[in-house]
């Protein structure tokens, strides 16, 4: 049995923090869980460029009896995403041994840090709305969303040849979500069945016009009187979130790092000692970039 030393205890603490960190972060993501996530456990630096592969387009050939197949040479397209965001959340724990003894204390420190990182990722992804230029923006700023606008958004993605098997999402702000929830045809049991009952009682829209509807506090707004809210309707491959590992600190520099990675998502947790405050400092950080992959697979839905 290996002896307990200060070195392996320190590593155990960092691993414990890392294990608790990622589930808390993933639970606060909306957009980050819907878009194409590209993650590789290779080291990268801020400013590096990632080439995210996009499935090629192929055509069906009607082969006659006795004919031959038509060989296609599809080129796998790539979209470039720059790793231009190094987001971090740092906190200090005066007595780290208490965290080991009482796991709830760890969550007390970790959750605010994770929420801060999740909010940064959400904000950057929703900020891509202006890059969807292939489809004409729908809706009118300062005007409530209507069934016709949502229908037009779904039609726009259909005409852009979004595969029928690919899920489509509509992410709106709280006001727009409330407006959709009050459309009579979708919020009454006699017209929408169980879905209407859920919207009326639970407050959850669920699926509407083939969109899975979500709300976010970070949908972008521009202008004033009236304010234009830039909701987004999109398919998964419309946007990409590229994430890469950050290097560990050099050995002997007084810092210990561990990675927490799951489901194409990864963060780094660094622990170091701060002599000025006599506390252990934890930094949770992530290196990522967000960008549009397929312009035609997204459309602005203004309200």
C-alpha positions in Angstrom: 0.0 0.0 0.0 1.4 3.4 -1.0 2.2 5.8 1.8 0.1 9.0 2.1 2.3 11.9 1.3 1.7 15.6 0.8 2.4 15.1 -2.9 -0.2 12.4 -3.6 -2.7 14.1 -1.3 -2.4 17.3 -3.3 -2.9 15.4 -6.6 -6.0 13.7 -5.0 -7.5 17.1 -4.1 -7.1 18.4 -7.7 -8.6 15.2 -9.1 -11.6 15.5 -6.7 -12.1 19.1 -7.8 -11.8 18.2 -11.5 -14.3 15.3 -11.2 -16.9 17.6 -9.6 -16.2 20.5 -12.0 -17.3 19.2 -15.4 -20.8 17.9 -14.5 -21.6 21.2 -12.9 -20.5 23.1 -16.0 -22.4 20.8 -18.4 -25.6 21.2 -16.4 -25.6 24.9 -16.9 -25.0 24.9 -20.7 -27.8 25.3 -23.2 -26.2 26.2 -26.5 -23.0 24.3 -25.6 -25.0 21.1 -25.5 -26.8 21.7 -28.9 -24.0 22.7 -31.3 -21.3 20.6 -32.9 -18.6 20.2 -30.3 -15.1 19.4 -31.6 -12.7 18.3 -28.9 -9.3 16.6 -29.0 -7.1 15.9 -26.1 -4.1 17.6 -27.7 -2.3 20.6 -26.4 -3.0 24.0 -28.0 -2.4 27.7 -27.3 -4.7 30.7 -27.6 -4.7 31.8 -31.2 -4.3 28.4 -32.8 -6.7 27.5 -35.6 -8.8 24.3 -35.7 -10.1 22.8 -38.9 -13.5 21.3 -38.1 -14.6 18.7 -40.7 -18.1 19.0 -42.2 -19.8 16.0 -43.9 -19.6 16.2 -47.7 -22.6 16.3 -50.0 -23.2 13.3 -52.3 -25.8 12.5 -55.0 -27.7 9.3 -55.8 -27.0 7.6 -59.2 -29.8 5.7 -60.9 -27.9 2.6 -62.1 -29.4 0.8 -65.1 -29.4 -3.0 -65.4 -26.0 -3.9 -66.6 -24.6 -0.5 -65.9 -21.8 0.6 -63.7 -21.6 2.6 -60.5 -20.7 6.2 -60.7 -17.7 6.9 -58.5 -17.9 10.1 -56.5 -14.9 11.9 -55.0 -16.5 14.0 -52.3 -14.3 16.5 -50.6 -14.6 16.7 -46.9 -15.2 20.4 -46.2 -13.7 22.1 -43.2 -14.5 25.2 -41.3 -11.8 27.1 -39.5 -12.4 28.1 -35.9 -9.8 30.1 -34.0 -9.1 29.2 -30.4 -9.4 32.8 -29.3 -11.0 32.5 -25.9 -9.1 31.4 -22.8 -11.8 31.7 -20.1 -11.0 31.1 -16.4 -12.7 31.3 -13.0 -10.4 31.4 -9.9 -11.3 31.0 -6.2 -9.4 30.4 -3.0 -10.1 27.9 -0.2 -8.5 28.8 3.2 -8.6 25.3 4.6 -8.7 22.8 1.8 -8.7 19.8 4.1 -12.3 20.7 5.1 -13.3 20.3 1.5 -12.1 16.7 1.5 -14.0 16.0 4.7 -17.2 17.8 3.7 -17.9 17.4 -0.1 -20.8 19.9 0.0 -18.2 22.7 0.7 -16.5 21.8 -2.6 -19.8 22.3 -4.5 -20.3 25.6 -2.6 -17.0 26.9 -4.1 -17.2 25.1 -7.5 -20.7 26.0 -8.7 -20.3 29.7 -9.0 -17.0 29.2 -11.0 -18.7 26.7 -13.3 -21.7 29.0 -13.9 -19.3 31.8 -14.9 -17.6 29.6 -17.5 -20.9 28.3 -18.8 -22.3 31.8 -19.2 -19.2 32.9 -21.2 -19.6 29.9 -23.6 -23.3 30.6 -24.0 -22.8 34.3 -24.7 -20.1 33.6 -27.3 -22.2 31.1 -29.2 -25.4 33.2 -29.2 -23.2 36.1 -30.4 -22.8 34.3 -33.7 -26.3 35.2 -34.8 -25.1 38.0 -37.1 -23.0 35.6 -39.1 -26.1 33.7 -40.4 -26.4 35.6 -43.7 -27.4 32.8 -46.1 -31.1 33.0 -45.0 -33.0 36.2 -44.7 -33.7 37.2 -41.1 -37.2 36.6 -40.0 -39.5 38.4 -37.6 -39.5 42.1 -36.6 -37.6 43.7 -33.8 -39.9 44.7 -30.8 -42.7 42.5 -32.1 -43.9 39.3 -30.5 -43.1 36.0 -32.1 -45.9 34.4 -34.0 -46.7 31.0 -35.3 -46.2 32.2 -38.8 -42.6 33.4 -38.0 -41.7 30.1 -36.4 -43.2 28.2 -39.4 -41.2 30.4 -41.8 -38.0 29.6 -39.9 -38.6 25.8 -40.2 -39.3 26.2 -43.9 -36.1 28.2 -44.4 -34.0 25.4 -42.9 -35.9 22.8 -44.9 -35.2 24.8 -48.1 -31.5 25.0 -47.1 -31.5 21.1 -47.2 -31.0 20.5 -43.5 -31.4 16.7 -43.3 -34.8 15.6 -42.0 -33.1 13.3 -39.5 -31.1 16.2 -38.0 -32.7 17.8 -35.0 -33.6 21.5 -35.2 -33.5 24.0 -32.3 -35.0 27.4 -31.6 -33.3 29.3 -28.8 -35.1 32.4 -27.6 -35.0 34.8 -24.7 -37.4 34.7 -21.8 -39.9 37.2 -23.3 -40.1 35.4 -26.6 -40.5 32.0 -24.8 -43.4 33.5 -23.0 -44.9 34.8 -26.2 -44.7 31.3 -27.8 -46.2 29.7 -24.7 -49.3 32.0 -25.0 -50.1 31.1 -28.6 -53.6 29.6 -28.0 -53.3 26.8 -30.5 -50.2 25.5 -28.7 -51.1 26.2 -25.0 -54.6 24.6 -24.8 -55.3 20.9 -24.2 -58.2 20.9 -26.7 -56.0 22.0 -29.6 -52.6 20.6 -28.7 -53.3 17.7 -26.4 -50.7 16.7 -23.9 -48.2 19.2 -25.3 -50.6 22.1 -24.7 -51.2 20.8 -21.1 -47.4 20.8 -20.5 -47.1 24.3 -21.8 -50.0 25.4 -19.6 -49.2 23.6 -16.4 -45.4 22.9 -16.5 -44.5 26.0 -18.5 -42.5 23.9 -21.0 -43.0 24.3 -24.7 -41.0 21.2 -25.7 -41.3 20.8 -29.5 -42.9 23.3 -31.8 -43.1 23.2 -35.6 -40.3 20.6 -35.6 -38.1 22.8 -33.3 -37.0 21.8 -29.9 -37.5 25.2 -28.1 -35.1 26.4 -25.4 -34.7 29.7 -23.6 -31.5 31.5 -22.6 -30.7 34.6 -20.7 -27.9 35.4 -23.1 -29.7 35.8 -26.4 -28.3 39.0 -27.9 -30.2 42.3 -28.0 -29.4 45.4 -30.0 -30.9 48.9 -30.4 -33.3 50.7 -28.2 -37.0 51.6 -28.2 -37.7 49.1 -29.6 -35.0 46.6 -28.7 -34.4 43.9 -31.2 -33.9 40.4 -29.7 -31.8 38.1 -32.0 -33.2 34.6 -31.4 -31.7 31.8 -33.4 -33.2 28.8 -35.2 -30.5 26.3 -36.3 -29.4 22.7 -36.8 -26.5 21.1 -34.9 -23.9 21.7 -37.7 -24.8 25.3 -38.1 -22.3 26.2 -35.3 -19.2 24.7 -33.9 -17.5 24.8 -30.5 -13.9 23.8 -30.7 -12.1 22.9 -27.4 -8.5 21.9 -26.9 -6.3 21.1 -23.9 -4.2 23.7 -22.2 -0.7 22.6 -21.1 0.0 21.7 -17.5 2.3 23.9 -15.4 6.0 23.1 -15.4 6.9 20.6 -12.7 8.4 22.2 -9.6 6.6 25.5 -10.1 4.3 25.0 -7.2 1.1 24.3 -9.2 -0.7 21.0 -9.9 -3.1 20.5 -12.7 -5.6 17.8 -13.8 -8.0 17.6 -16.8 -11.7 16.8 -16.6 -13.0 15.6 -20.0 -16.3 14.1 -21.1 -18.6 14.2 -24.1 -16.3 16.3 -26.4 -15.8 18.8 -23.6 -12.7 19.4 -21.5 -11.5 21.8 -18.8 -8.3 22.2 -16.8 -8.1 22.5 -13.0 -5.0 24.1 -11.5 -4.2 24.2 -7.8 -1.5 26.4 -6.3 -0.6 27.9 -2.9 -0.9 31.6 -2.3 1.5 32.6 0.5 0.0 36.1 0.8 -3.4 34.8 1.8 -2.3 31.4 3.2 -4.9 29.7 1.0 -5.0 27.2 -1.8 -6.0 28.8 -5.1 -8.0 26.9 -7.7 -8.3 28.0 -11.3 -10.8 26.3 -13.6 -10.1 27.3 -17.2 -11.0 26.3 -20.8 -9.5 27.1 -24.2 -12.1 27.3 -27.0 -13.3 29.0 -30.1 -16.8 29.3 -31.5 -17.8 29.8 -35.2 -20.3 29.2 -37.9 -19.8 25.9 -39.8 -22.8 25.8 -42.2 -24.2 29.2 -42.8 -27.4 28.0 -44.4 -28.3 25.8 -41.4 -29.1 28.8 -39.2 -31.5 31.7 -39.4 -32.1 34.8 -37.2 -35.5 35.0 -35.7 -36.0 38.5 -34.4 -38.5 39.7 -31.9 
